[in-house]
Amino acid sequence: MEHNIAVGLDIGTTKIVAMIGRKNEYGKVEILGIGKSKSLGVHRGVVNNITQTIQSIQQAVQEAEAASEIKIEGVTVGIAGQHIRSLQHSDYITRANSDLVIDENDIDKLINQVHKLVMLPGEEIIHVLPQEYKVDGQAEIKEPIGMYGGRLEANFHVVVGQVSSIRNIGRCVQSAGLNLEGITLEPLASANAVLSQEEKEAGVALIDIGGGTTDLAIFRDGIIRHTAVIPFGGNVITEDIKEGCSIIEKQAELLKIKFGSAWPGENKDNEIVSIPGLRGREPKEITLKNLSKIIHARVVEIVEQVYVEIKNYGHEEQKKKLIAGIVLTGGGSQLKHLKQLVEYITGMDTRIGYPNEHLAGDSDEDVTSPLYATAVGLVLDGLKRHERKRIEQIEEKKKDDAKPQDIIEEKPIKERRSFLDKLTERVKDFLDNAE
């Protein structure tokens, strides 16, 4: 594949999406092809049936290849699921020589120290995100490189996940005949797709309501401050309708999409839907008021859990206030009157997030649906990764061609490798050695 084309693979609980994107000359992303299949082997964001997941991935990939006439080789995959949790941690290093300025190596040393934290069995650190630094006790430093100081400390946002779940996803991707190019945290991918830089600066909570899980990512001053995965999503709502109205799942899902509303007040008592009975049985009559009462009860529960996480981050402190409020995305955000309900429960401004922030203007309406926020984010991530690789190759080539005295000035261009790149490499190594 060319370097300016990337593929995002969103392995969700209800659907698996493969999306092919290319950067156009204006720096926007054109979506060339999209394939989706029903996700059969995934429960609450975690793979629980390898064979079925591999088949679903292959189906989605073939569909995307057929739509775009491009052969897919490597993909960027998102990880989420109920095993992801996050914590805050502070750490410091004492520098041997405070006459030298702080450089990349000091920061890497500090970050590597955080990786020595002891986790629960089977858990591993996925992401270490520095929040702010202190140099010799001077606080609120965003970028300490180039400063003098003996003691460098930082607050970190640490994201932790189960290493077996991540390896299983890697295994599925490889067994489907694909190359694992990168791993990204899904809440981060969705955030890249739907949030603007201004919102991230002002403070915003992104709530991605998927089928099996609801992901939360909180940004403030342009930095991610808090992440959480809540093990409920659209499927529990469907499940409740199925139980509450004694109908089959397919009918419950259709009812939710067509007539569902998160706000029971607006349905009249006499609005009724008739559902065909199973094989020769009488049809069932369901009032829309009852339907929205069932939906309302479950949605309130999900939103309240998310709100607890927003409060845990400290939204109620003046300094940490989220001025841009809440952005809802994911398939579950399409539920009628959800925006009003979220505003009512949290008292925060809310909008629905469409992944059109970085897409080319003539993109298909399907693609800009909140359903595809994560997939678009993964494509963006893949493109960024390719770009970085290209810059590194150019740097290497320059180095090879340059005379020794020219090399010194070239240093600051190289972007720090994110921890996910290292994680991707570790998962790849593990899979290669496991065969």
C-alpha positions as CSV (number, residue, x, y, z in Angstrom):
1,M,0.0,0.0,0.0
2,E,1.2,3.6,-0.6
3,H,2.4,5.5,2.3
4,N,-0.5,8.0,2.1
5,I,-3.2,5.3,2.5
6,A,-4.1,3.8,5.8
7,V,-6.7,1.3,7.1
8,G,-8.5,1.5,10.4
9,L,-10.0,-1.7,11.8
10,D,-12.6,-1.1,14.6
11,I,-13.4,-4.4,16.3
12,G,-16.5,-3.6,18.2
13,T,-19.1,-5.6,20.1
14,T,-21.9,-5.2,17.5
15,K,-19.9,-4.6,14.3
16,I,-16.5,-4.8,12.8
17,V,-15.5,-1.9,10.4
18,A,-12.6,-1.8,8.0
19,M,-12.1,1.7,6.6
20,I,-9.6,2.8,3.9
21,G,-8.5,6.4,3.9
22,R,-6.1,8.6,2.0
23,K,-4.8,12.1,2.6
24,N,-5.6,14.5,-0.2
25,E,-3.5,17.5,-1.3
26,Y,-5.3,19.7,1.2
27,G,-4.3,17.6,4.1
28,K,-7.9,16.3,4.5
29,V,-8.8,12.6,4.6
30,E,-10.8,11.0,1.8
31,I,-12.5,7.7,2.6
32,L,-11.9,5.3,-0.3
33,G,-13.7,2.2,0.9
34,I,-15.6,0.9,3.9
35,G,-16.6,-2.6,4.8
36,K,-18.6,-3.8,7.8
37,S,-19.7,-7.1,9.2
38,K,-21.6,-8.3,12.2
39,S,-19.3,-8.9,15.1
40,L,-19.9,-12.4,16.4
41,G,-17.0,-13.2,18.7
42,V,-16.7,-10.1,20.8
43,H,-18.4,-9.4,24.1
44,R,-18.2,-5.9,25.7
45,G,-15.2,-5.0,23.6
46,V,-13.3,-8.2,24.5
47,V,-12.7,-11.1,22.1
48,N,-14.3,-14.3,23.4
49,N,-14.3,-16.3,20.2
50,I,-11.2,-16.1,18.1
51,T,-12.5,-18.1,15.0
52,Q,-15.7,-16.0,14.7
53,T,-13.8,-12.8,15.1
54,I,-11.3,-13.7,12.4
55,Q,-14.1,-14.5,10.0
56,S,-15.9,-11.2,10.8
57,I,-12.6,-9.3,10.2
58,Q,-12.0,-11.0,6.9
59,Q,-15.6,-10.3,5.8
60,A,-15.3,-6.5,6.6
61,V,-11.8,-6.3,4.9
62,Q,-13.0,-8.0,1.7
63,E,-16.0,-5.7,1.5
64,A,-13.7,-2.6,1.9
65,E,-11.3,-4.0,-0.7
66,A,-14.2,-4.6,-3.1
67,A,-15.4,-1.0,-2.6
68,S,-12.0,0.6,-3.1
69,E,-10.2,-1.9,-5.3
70,I,-7.2,-1.6,-3.0
71,K,-5.5,-4.6,-1.4
72,I,-5.4,-4.2,2.4
73,E,-2.1,-5.3,3.9
74,G,-1.7,-3.5,7.2
75,V,-4.2,-2.1,9.7
76,T,-4.4,0.1,12.7
77,V,-6.5,-1.5,15.4
78,G,-8.4,0.1,18.3
79,I,-8.5,-1.5,21.8
80,A,-11.2,-0.8,24.3
81,G,-13.3,-3.2,26.4
82,Q,-14.2,-3.5,30.0
83,H,-10.7,-4.4,31.1
84,I,-9.3,-0.9,30.5
85,R,-8.9,1.3,33.5
86,S,-6.9,4.4,34.2
87,L,-5.1,6.0,37.2
88,Q,-3.2,9.1,38.2
89,H,0.4,8.8,39.3
90,S,3.2,11.2,40.2
91,D,6.9,10.4,39.8
92,Y,10.2,12.2,39.8
93,I,13.8,11.7,38.9
94,T,16.9,13.5,40.4
95,R,19.3,14.5,37.6
96,A,23.0,13.8,38.1
97,N,24.1,17.0,36.6
98,S,21.9,20.1,36.9
99,D,24.2,22.2,34.9
100,L,23.0,20.5,31.7
101,V,19.5,21.4,30.3
102,I,16.7,18.8,30.5
103,D,16.4,16.8,27.3
104,E,14.4,14.0,25.7
105,N,16.4,11.4,27.6
106,D,15.4,12.8,31.0
107,I,11.8,12.6,30.0
108,D,12.1,9.1,28.7
109,K,13.8,8.1,31.9
110,L,10.9,9.5,33.9
111,I,8.3,7.8,31.7
112,N,10.2,4.4,31.9
113,Q,10.2,4.7,35.7
114,V,6.4,4.9,35.6
115,H,6.4,1.6,33.7
116,K,7.9,-0.1,36.8
117,L,4.6,0.4,38.7
118,V,3.3,-2.8,40.0
119,M,-0.1,-3.8,38.4
120,L,-2.6,-6.5,39.1
121,P,-1.8,-9.9,37.6
122,G,-2.2,-10.0,33.9
123,E,-2.4,-6.2,33.6
124,E,-0.1,-4.1,31.7
125,I,0.4,-0.4,31.2
126,I,-0.8,0.7,27.7
127,H,-0.4,4.4,27.8
128,V,1.6,6.8,29.9
129,L,0.4,10.4,29.3
130,P,2.4,13.2,31.1
131,Q,0.0,15.8,32.3
132,E,2.3,18.5,33.6
133,Y,5.8,18.8,34.9
134,K,7.5,20.4,37.8
135,V,11.2,21.4,37.7
136,D,12.8,22.0,41.2
137,G,9.3,22.5,42.6
138,Q,8.2,25.1,40.0
139,A,4.8,23.8,39.0
140,E,2.6,23.9,35.9
141,I,5.3,23.5,33.3
142,K,4.0,22.1,30.0
143,E,7.3,21.4,28.2
144,P,10.4,21.1,30.4
145,I,12.9,20.4,27.6
146,G,15.6,23.1,27.5
147,M,15.2,24.2,31.1
148,Y,17.8,23.8,33.9
149,G,16.9,21.9,37.1
150,G,18.0,19.1,39.4
151,R,14.7,17.4,40.1
152,L,12.2,16.7,37.3
153,E,8.8,15.5,38.3
154,A,5.5,14.9,36.6
155,N,1.9,13.9,37.0
156,F,0.9,11.0,34.7
157,H,-2.3,9.7,33.4
158,V,-1.7,5.9,33.2
159,V,-4.0,3.7,31.2
160,V,-3.9,0.0,32.1
161,G,-5.4,-3.0,30.3
162,Q,-5.2,-6.8,30.3
163,V,-2.4,-8.0,28.1
164,S,-4.1,-11.2,27.1
165,S,-7.1,-9.3,25.6
166,I,-4.7,-7.1,23.6
167,R,-2.8,-10.1,22.4
168,N,-6.0,-11.9,21.4
169,I,-6.9,-8.9,19.2
170,G,-3.4,-9.0,17.7
171,R,-3.8,-12.7,17.1
172,C,-7.2,-12.3,15.3
173,V,-5.7,-9.6,13.0
174,Q,-2.7,-11.7,12.1
175,S,-4.7,-14.8,11.5
176,A,-7.0,-12.8,9.2
177,G,-3.9,-12.4,7.1
178,L,-3.3,-8.8,8.0
179,N,-0.3,-6.9,9.3
180,L,-0.7,-5.2,12.6
181,E,0.7,-1.7,12.0
182,G,-0.5,0.0,15.1
183,I,-2.6,-0.2,18.2
184,T,-4.6,2.8,19.6
185,L,-6.9,3.3,22.5
186,E,-10.4,3.6,21.0
187,P,-11.5,6.6,23.1
188,L,-8.5,8.5,21.8
189,A,-9.2,7.5,18.2
190,S,-12.9,8.7,18.5
191,A,-11.7,11.9,20.1
192,N,-9.3,12.7,17.2
193,A,-12.1,12.1,14.8
194,V,-14.9,14.3,16.3
195,L,-13.3,17.0,18.6
196,S,-11.8,20.2,17.5
197,Q,-8.6,21.6,19.0
198,E,-10.5,24.4,20.6
199,E,-12.7,22.0,22.4
200,K,-9.7,20.0,23.7
201,E,-8.2,23.3,25.0
202,A,-11.4,24.5,26.6
203,G,-12.1,21.2,28.3
204,V,-14.5,18.6,26.9
205,A,-15.7,15.1,27.8
206,L,-16.2,12.7,24.8
207,I,-18.7,10.0,25.4
208,D,-18.6,7.2,22.8
209,I,-21.6,5.0,23.2
210,G,-20.9,1.7,21.5
211,G,-22.8,-1.6,21.4
212,G,-21.0,-3.3,24.3
213,T,-19.2,-0.4,26.1
214,T,-19.3,3.3,26.6
215,D,-15.9,5.0,26.4
216,L,-15.1,8.3,28.0
217,A,-12.1,10.6,27.3
218,I,-11.7,13.9,29.0
219,F,-9.5,16.7,27.6
220,R,-8.4,20.0,29.1
221,D,-5.7,22.4,27.9
222,G,-5.2,20.1,24.9
223,I,-4.1,17.2,26.9
224,I,-6.0,14.0,27.7
225,R,-6.8,14.0,31.4
226,H,-9.0,11.0,32.1
227,T,-10.2,7.9,30.4
228,A,-12.7,5.2,31.4
229,V,-14.5,2.3,29.8
230,I,-18.0,1.6,31.2
231,P,-19.2,-2.0,30.5
232,F,-22.6,-0.9,29.2
233,G,-23.7,0.2,25.8
234,G,-26.6,0.1,23.3
235,N,-26.9,-3.7,23.6
236,V,-28.1,-3.5,27.2
237,I,-30.9,-1.2,26.1
238,T,-31.9,-3.7,23.4
239,E,-31.7,-6.5,26.0
240,D,-34.0,-4.6,28.3
241,I,-36.6,-4.0,25.6
242,K,-36.5,-7.7,24.7
243,E,-37.1,-8.7,28.3
244,G,-39.6,-5.9,29.1
245,C,-41.8,-6.5,26.0
246,S,-41.2,-10.3,25.6
247,I,-40.1,-10.0,22.0
248,I,-37.0,-11.3,20.1
249,E,-33.8,-9.4,19.9
250,K,-34.1,-8.5,16.3
251,Q,-37.4,-6.8,16.9
252,A,-36.2,-5.1,20.0
253,E,-33.2,-3.6,18.1
254,L,-35.6,-2.4,15.3
255,L,-38.0,-0.9,17.8
256,K,-35.1,1.0,19.6
257,I,-33.8,2.4,16.3
258,K,-37.1,3.3,14.8
259,F,-39.3,4.4,17.7
260,G,-37.0,4.6,20.6
261,S,-36.6,7.8,22.6
262,A,-34.7,8.5,25.8
263,W,-37.4,10.9,27.0
264,P,-40.7,9.3,28.0
265,G,-42.7,12.5,28.4
266,E,-43.2,13.1,24.8
267,N,-45.1,10.0,23.8
268,K,-48.8,10.0,24.1
269,D,-50.5,7.0,25.8
270,N,-52.4,6.0,22.7
271,E,-49.3,5.6,20.4
272,I,-49.0,1.9,19.8
273,V,-46.7,-0.3,17.7
274,S,-47.9,-3.8,16.6
275,I,-45.2,-6.5,16.4
276,P,-45.8,-9.7,14.4
277,G,-46.0,-12.7,16.7
278,L,-43.7,-15.7,16.3
279,R,-45.0,-18.3,13.9
280,G,-48.7,-18.3,14.1
281,R,-49.0,-16.4,17.4
282,E,-51.0,-13.3,17.9
283,P,-49.2,-10.0,17.2
284,K,-48.0,-8.0,20.2
285,E,-49.0,-4.4,20.9
286,I,-46.5,-2.2,22.6
287,T,-47.1,1.4,23.7
288,L,-44.4,3.8,22.7
289,K,-44.7,5.3,26.2
290,N,-43.7,2.0,27.8
291,L,-40.9,1.6,25.2
292,S,-39.4,4.9,26.0
293,K,-39.7,4.3,29.8
294,I,-37.6,1.1,29.4
295,I,-35.0,2.9,27.3
296,H,-35.0,6.0,29.7
297,A,-34.3,3.9,32.8
298,R,-31.3,2.2,31.2
299,V,-29.9,5.4,29.5
300,V,-30.1,7.3,32.8
301,E,-28.1,4.5,34.4
302,I,-25.3,4.7,31.7
303,V,-25.2,8.5,31.8
304,E,-25.0,8.6,35.6
305,Q,-22.1,6.2,35.6
306,V,-20.3,8.4,33.0
307,Y,-21.1,11.5,35.1
308,V,-19.5,9.8,38.2
309,E,-16.3,9.4,36.1
310,I,-16.5,13.1,35.0
311,K,-16.8,14.1,38.7
312,N,-13.9,11.8,39.6
313,Y,-11.8,13.8,37.2
314,G,-12.7,16.9,39.1
315,H,-15.1,18.7,36.8
316,E,-16.6,20.5,39.7
317,E,-13.4,22.3,40.7
318,Q,-13.1,25.7,39.0
319,K,-9.6,25.0,37.6
320,K,-10.8,21.8,35.9
321,K,-14.1,22.9,34.6
322,L,-15.0,21.5,31.2
323,I,-16.1,24.6,29.3
324,A,-17.0,22.8,26.0
325,G,-19.2,20.4,27.9
326,I,-19.9,17.0,26.5
327,V,-19.7,15.5,23.0
328,L,-21.7,12.3,22.3
329,T,-20.6,9.9,19.5
330,G,-20.8,6.2,18.6
331,G,-23.9,4.3,17.4
332,G,-25.7,4.8,20.7
333,S,-25.6,8.6,20.3
334,Q,-28.2,8.5,17.6
335,L,-31.0,7.7,20.1
336,K,-33.7,10.4,19.9
337,H,-33.6,13.0,22.7
338,L,-30.4,11.7,24.2
339,K,-28.8,15.1,24.0
340,Q,-31.6,16.7,26.0
341,L,-31.4,13.9,28.6
342,V,-27.7,14.2,29.0
343,E,-27.9,18.0,29.5
344,Y,-30.7,17.4,32.0
345,I,-28.7,14.9,34.1
346,T,-25.3,16.6,34.0
347,G,-26.2,20.3,33.5
348,M,-23.4,20.5,30.8
349,D,-23.7,21.7,27.2
350,T,-24.0,18.7,24.9
351,R,-23.7,18.1,21.2
352,I,-23.6,15.1,18.9
353,G,-20.1,14.5,17.4
354,Y,-19.9,13.7,13.8
355,P,-16.5,12.5,12.5
356,N,-16.2,15.2,9.8
357,E,-13.5,17.3,11.5
358,H,-10.7,16.0,9.3
359,L,-12.6,14.5,6.4
360,A,-12.7,15.9,2.9
361,G,-15.8,18.0,2.1
362,D,-17.4,15.6,-0.4
363,S,-17.4,12.6,2.0
364,D,-20.4,10.3,1.9
365,E,-23.1,10.9,4.4
366,D,-22.7,7.3,5.7
367,V,-19.1,7.9,6.6
368,T,-19.8,11.0,8.7
369,S,-22.3,9.1,10.9
370,P,-21.3,8.9,14.6
371,L,-21.3,5.1,14.1
372,Y,-17.9,5.4,12.3
373,A,-16.2,7.9,14.7
374,T,-13.8,5.3,15.9
375,A,-13.0,3.9,12.5
376,V,-12.3,7.4,11.1
377,G,-10.0,8.1,14.1
378,L,-8.1,4.9,13.5
379,V,-7.5,5.8,9.8
380,L,-6.2,9.2,11.0
381,D,-3.9,7.5,13.4
382,G,-2.6,5.2,10.7
383,L,-1.9,8.1,8.4
384,K,-0.1,9.9,11.2
385,R,2.0,6.8,11.8
386,H,2.9,6.5,8.1
387,E,3.9,10.2,8.0
388,R,6.2,9.7,11.0
389,K,7.8,6.7,9.4
390,R,8.4,8.7,6.2
391,I,10.0,11.6,8.2
392,E,12.2,9.1,10.0
393,Q,13.3,7.5,6.8
394,I,14.2,10.9,5.3
395,E,16.1,11.8,8.5
396,E,18.0,8.5,8.3
397,K,18.8,9.2,4.6
398,K,20.0,12.7,5.5
399,K,22.2,11.3,8.2
400,D,23.7,8.8,5.9
401,D,24.4,11.5,3.3
402,A,25.5,14.3,5.7
403,K,29.0,15.2,6.8
404,P,29.4,14.7,10.6
405,Q,29.4,18.4,11.4
406,D,25.9,18.9,9.8
407,I,24.1,16.4,12.0
408,I,23.9,18.3,15.2
409,E,21.2,20.8,14.1
410,E,18.8,18.2,12.9
411,K,17.8,16.9,16.3
412,P,14.4,18.3,17.4
413,I,12.4,17.1,14.4
414,K,12.0,13.5,15.6
415,E,8.7,13.1,17.5
416,R,8.8,11.1,20.6
417,R,7.6,7.5,20.0
418,S,4.3,7.0,21.7
419,F,4.0,4.2,24.1
420,L,1.5,2.5,21.8
421,D,4.2,2.1,19.2
422,K,6.3,0.2,21.7
423,L,3.2,-1.9,22.7
424,T,2.5,-2.7,19.1
425,E,6.0,-4.0,18.7
426,R,5.8,-6.1,21.8
427,V,2.5,-7.6,20.7
428,K,4.0,-8.4,17.3
429,D,7.1,-10.0,18.9
430,F,4.9,-12.0,21.1
431,L,2.8,-13.3,18.2
432,D,5.9,-14.0,16.0
433,N,7.5,-16.1,18.8
434,A,4.3,-17.8,19.8
435,E,3.8,-19.6,16.5
